[in-house]
């Protein structure tokens, strides 16, 4: 059945369909997140093991090599990178892209847990996490106050501000930089330790046991079971001073009797500077799938509320990655609108008929807007890659409609009525329009299935372009002939509506047909010259940005 003829005979179903598609596309556009680049989920896992005070040679032999041997046989593992520094070991495991991220994470955790008993008992449990590329900070602020010192500001960031910001949807992490970290310093008296017959190592062991939190098994509670945990018992420096420790011979002593306990700040290991001056700052990272723009707006609102509640606080923006994302989004949308306007202008310059131009131009929004339904269903976002795809196919979206309209106009110049011209012209070139559209889809869609990181990156590009081109086919076969049948008017076959641009093109085409050898030679020379210039172009994944 000729779908174009059916839509011409019964236009209402086609109109209602595109009303629904347009409404759904607008809703999808509104619901999609604005991001800089698509979120990539790569099968890369990091294993971090910490043993404070241990030297790199000791960490290499006692921890790093054992961890490497444990994970070396994991299926799909490509590379292992080990970084050792004072007190910590970090292994980065890169798996093949075909391996699922969660599977790689579970396999690594299982391998590490099997050798936990072979690792030093005084080290912290290894932490296994997947590499998250969205953890880079998108906002950074400094905090100052005339009423609070760096220690108080640091505590405010750690205790109050972080909790408020982490409650914001889309905020993944809040990290303080600079400032002071609270520390309980215990200065043992060696003379008293010797007199009591104990050692610093024994005291340290008891303090660790007091603050250790671990599983305590299960207990029967009524008709069910209740898990039991041992919790840290010391909550303040004063309680720590009063803590009783066990000595040999059943003796007990309070910590304050053998040591000086001070609630102080730790030795600074890093410093944040703004304009060369030390400051207390904090960085904000978004969570996976969140929009930088939405997170930035929500963070600014929270800071405004905190500033209103505490007028002495002064927040200074030190780094803002949200603003460039907003500007890139606005620029991409502006280019999309400009490209659409230019495409419509070019159509009018050739057709020289505002009715025919309107019919062809309607294909642009009615092809682009429903594309957002598919993008939203696939979980895509409005980013540089997806908007690039839409910008690239703007001119292509009207191609099918232009072909349909031009053929209908040709039939009108034969003296046919608009209804008859639309019926016959649409049936005449229907197969050609479908073949052209699927040829374009065959060009764009394979980019969504490329291998490697590039393939993951351009997945949204390929699918977005293919969806938009397919939507243009639906418009060209269902809506364009129907609108032409009811909007176009009969044309006098002696009326030459070709403008100067079309006449110039026709003369140029005629010259090329008369001089076929020169035309083909020039085209081949241009093609070969273009291939030779490829070697001079620099290559890279993403162009450098300032």
C-alpha positions, -999 to 999 in steps of 0.1 A, spaced: 0 0 0 12 35 -9 15 52 25 17 86 8 -15 81 -10 -32 70 22 -21 101 40 -33 123 11 -68 107 12 -70 107 50 -48 135 64 -61 135 99 -43 104 112 -9 116 99 -15 150 114 -24 135 148 7 112 146 30 141 141 13 162 168 20 133 193 56 128 180 63 166 184 48 167 219 68 136 229 100 150 214 96 183 233 90 164 265 121 142 258 142 173 251 131 189 283 139 157 303 174 152 288 205 162 307 228 189 294 264 176 296 298 184 280 306 149 267 287 116 270 294 95 302 317 67 293 316 34 313 350 18 308 360 -16 323 388 -2 343 392 -10 380 415 5 407 427 -14 438 439 8 467 457 -6 497 470 16 525 495 9 553 504 43 570 541 46 577 553 18 554 581 26 529 577 19 492 602 -11 492 582 -27 520 549 -20 502 562 -35 470 572 -69 485 545 -73 511 515 -59 492 520 -48 456 534 -81 443 508 -102 461 480 -81 447 494 -82 412 498 -120 413 462 -123 426 446 -104 397 470 -113 369 449 -143 359 416 -125 357 397 -131 324 398 -102 300 426 -83 317 448 -63 294 471 -42 315 481 -37 351 496 -4 362 510 -2 398 518 31 416 535 30 450 541 59 473 546 63 510 519 44 528 498 33 498 497 11 468 473 17 438 467 -9 411 449 1 379 435 -28 360 424 -22 324 401 -49 310 390 -55 274 361 -33 264 339 -64 258 339 -72 295 311 -57 316 322 -32 342 303 -48 370 317 -82 361 353 -68 361 346 -52 395 332 -84 411 361 -105 397 386 -81 411 370 -80 445 368 -118 447 405 -121 438 416 -95 464 395 -110 491 411 -145 486 446 -132 495 435 -108 523 449 -132 549 483 -131 532 486 -93 534 499 -75 565 473 -76 594 479 -40 603 471 -26 569 437 -13 560 414 -34 539 420 -29 501 394 -7 484 382 -19 450 365 7 428 357 12 391 373 41 373 348 69 371 356 96 345 330 120 358 347 125 391 367 154 378 356 186 397 332 209 379 332 236 405 357 249 431 352 276 457 372 291 485 358 300 519 368 329 541 354 346 572 365 374 595 351 355 625 365 320 620 400 307 616 412 280 591 404 252 616 368 263 621 363 269 584 377 234 576 353 219 602 324 238 586 333 224 552 336 188 565 306 188 588 280 213 575 287 223 539 295 188 526 263 173 540 242 201 525 258 197 491 257 159 490 220 161 496 217 180 462 206 156 434 235 151 410 263 160 434 287 130 435 314 142 458 325 172 478 363 174 486 379 199 508 413 213 497 436 231 519 427 241 555 433 220 585 423 184 594 413 175 629 437 151 647 439 136 682 476 136 691 487 111 718 522 118 731 533 88 752 557 92 781 585 67 776 596 68 812 562 59 825 558 32 799 591 17 810 581 19 847 548 1 840 565 -26 818 545 -19 786 554 -7 751 541 19 727 532 -9 703 509 -25 729 492 8 737 487 14 699 472 -20 695 447 -15 723 437 19 709 431 4 674 409 -23 690 389 3 708 381 22 676 377 -8 653 343 -14 638 336 -49 626 310 -76 623 301 -94 655 280 -123 641 243 -129 647 221 -134 677 187 -149 681 160 -123 687 125 -137 691 117 -157 660 144 -141 638 181 -132 637 197 -99 645 232 -90 631 256 -77 657 284 -52 651 312 -39 674 313 -1 672 339 24 682 335 35 718 354 67 719 338 99 705 358 127 720 393 136 732 380 137 768 367 102 766 400 91 751 419 106 781 396 86 805 401 53 785 414 25 807 441 3 792 451 -32 803 486 -39 815 504 -71 824 495 -87 857 459 -76 855 467 -40 861 448 -11 845 458 25 838 440 55 823 456 68 791 460 103 805 483 88 832 509 77 806 503 101 777 494 136 768 462 137 747 457 168 726 428 177 703 447 195 675 452 196 638 472 173 616 504 183 599 494 198 565 503 176 535 488 199 509 479 235 506 454 254 485 464 289 472 443 316 456 463 346 442 493 332 461 476 332 495 466 301 515 429 294 515 403 268 526 386 255 495 363 228 483 357 210 450 324 196 437 320 167 413 288 155 397 275 119 398 271 97 367 242 107 345 238 141 361 238 174 342 266 199 349 242 228 344 216 215 368 242 206 394 258 241 391 225 259 396 216 238 426 250 243 442 247 281 437 214 280 455 228 260 484 257 285 488 233 314 487 212 298 515 244 292 536 256 328 530 222 341 541 223 319 573 259 329 581 266 364 568 303 362 579 310 335 552 325 347 519 325 322 490 348 330 461 345 310 428 380 296 420 371 273 391 339 269 370 335 242 344 297 246 343 298 279 325 317 266 295 293 237 293 263 262 293 280 283 267 288 253 244 252 241 247 238 276 238 263 279 209 253 245 196 216 253 198 222 286 181 242 269 153 213 244 149 188 273 145 211 292 121 217 261 100 180 254 98 173 290 87 200 289 60 187 255 48 152 271 44 167 301 26 185 279 1 153 260 -6 135 292 -13 163 305 -36 158 274 -58 121 268 -56 110 305 -56 77 296 -41 68 304 -5 42 276 -4 66 249 -16 93 263 6 70 261 36 61 225 29 98 216 26 108 236 56 83 219 79 103 188 75 131 203 96 114 207 130 92 176 124 122 155 118 145 169 145 120 171 174 108 135 173 145 125 173 146 135 210 122 106 218 147 81 206 176 99 222 158 99 256 148 63 252 184 53 246 195 73 277 214 99 257 221 135 269 224 168 252 261 170 247 287 181 222 285 148 203 247 144 200 242 181 191 270 178 166 251 150 149 219 170 148 238 201 134 255 179 108 222 164 95 202 197 94 207 200 57 200 163 51 167 165 70 151 185 42 166 165 14 138 140 11 111 167 14 128 188 -12 129 159 -36 92 152 -30 82 188 -34 103 194 -65 88 164 -82 53 175 -72 60 210 -86 72 194 -118 39 176 -121 20 208 -114 38 224 -143 23 197 -165 -11 212 -158 -22 187 -131 -41 196 -100 -22 197 -67 -41 166 -55 -33 146 -86 3 159 -88 9 149 -52 -6 114 -57 14 106 -88 47 124 -79 49 107 -45 43 73 -60 68 80 -88 98 86 -66 89 67 -34 114 39 -38 142 64 -47 135 85 -15 135 53 7 168 41 -9 185 74 -5 175 76 32 187 42 41 220 49 22 225 78 45 216 57 76 242 32 64 268 60 65 260 72 100 249 42 120 282 22 118 299 49 138 278 38 168 293 3 166 330 12 162 354 -7 185 375 8 212 370 40 233 362 60 202 333 37 195 319 42 230 324 80 225 306 82 192 278 58 200 254 88 205 266 104 173 257 75 151 224 67 166 213 104 168 221 110 131 204 78 121 173 85 141 170 120 126 175 108 90 149 81 95 125 107 110 130 128 78 120 98 57 87 94 77 80 131 72 88 130 35 66 100 28 36 108 51 34 146 56 51 163 27 29 148 -1 -2 154 20 7 191 27 15 196 -9 -18 183 -20 -37 208 1 -14 238 2 2 241 -32 -17 257 -61 -18 249 -98 10 264 -119 8 278 -154 30 255 -175 44 286 -193 54 303 -160 91 300 -155 97 304 -118 134 296 -119 154 323 -103 189 335 -113 206 310 -91 187 281 -106 193 294 -141 231 297 -134 232 262 -121 214 248 -152 239 266 -175 268 252 -154 253 217 -156 248 220 -193 285 230 -197 296 200 -177 276 177 -199 292 191 -230 327 189 -216 325 155 -198 363 148 -201 373 180 -184 346 176 -157 357 141 -148 394 150 -149 389 180 -126 369 159 -102 395 131 -101 423 158 -96 404 173 -67 398 139 -52 435 128 -54 447 162 -41 424 158 -11 438 124 -3 473 138 -4 464 165 21 453 139 46 489 133 56 494 169 66 464 169 90 472 164 127 455 134 144 440 131 178 410 119 198 397 153 211 411 186 200 430 206 226 409 231 245 419 262 263 
